Amino acid sequence: MKVKKLTVTSSKRNDFLFMAIDETKKRTPIYLHRRGKGGEPQWYESKQDFALSTAYRYFYQGLYRVVFVSKPVDGISISNVKDWI
């Protein structure tokens, strides 16, 4: 996993702190991590798998919000891939 610490630009508690991609696959979801209101870790992944070249572009630019508007499948789901930080 290639992991990036995200810059938090607001005081919202639900901002994502880290994003990651799986460099071992040709297509990868974008993985996201944040802390819940009580401080518990929360792990998510995009519902869509991205071509590795596209995932790299989003990763290096820190564009995790693309998972919410990517077509044909948009959004995130709770991930079973955890503890990658």
N, C-alpha and C positions, 0 to 999 in steps of 0.2 A: 504494500500500500504506500502510495505517495501522499503525504499529509501536509496540509497548509493551515497555519493559524490565520484566522480571519481578523480583520480590523473591525472592531465594533464601532459603528458610527452614531449610535443613539444610546439612550439610557434604558431602552426596553430590555426587560429581563429575558425575553424569548429570542433574542438574536442568536444566530448560530456562531459558535466559537471556532470550529474547525471544519474543514472539508477534506475529502480524500477521494482518490481514484485508484482502481486496481490496475497496475501496469502490466500484469501478467496475462491479461485478456485483450482480445481485439476490440471487444465492446465491453463497456463498464458502466454501472450506475455511478452516480455521484453520491458519495456518502457524506452525511452531515451529522454534527454533534452539537448539542447545547446542554445547558443545565436547566432543570425545572425550577419552579418557584421555591421548592424546598431544598434545592441544591442537588437533587438526584440527577445522574447522567441520563441523557436521552439520546438514542441512536436512530437515525433515519437514513433512507436511501431513496433516490429518485425511482419512480415507477418505470421510467424509460432507461434503456441502455444506450449509451452514446458511443460512437466510434472513438477509438482511443485518441486520434488526432484532435477531434472536437473536444473531448474531455480535457485534454492537455490545455487547449486554448482557454476554456472556461476556468480551469484550475489555476493557471498562471495569472489570470486576470482577477481571480477571486469572485467570479460571476456565478455564485451558487443560486441566485434567484431565478436563473434560467430554467431550473427544474420545475418551477411553478407555471411556466408558460410554454414549455416545449411541446411540440406536436409530433406524432399523433396522440401520445399519452402524456398527460401532465400531472404534476403533483408528486408527493412523497408518501412513503409508507414507513411504518416502524421496521427497523432492520434487525435481522438476526446476526449480522456482522457487527461485532462490538469490540470494545477495548483495543482499537487501532491507534489510539493516541500514544 
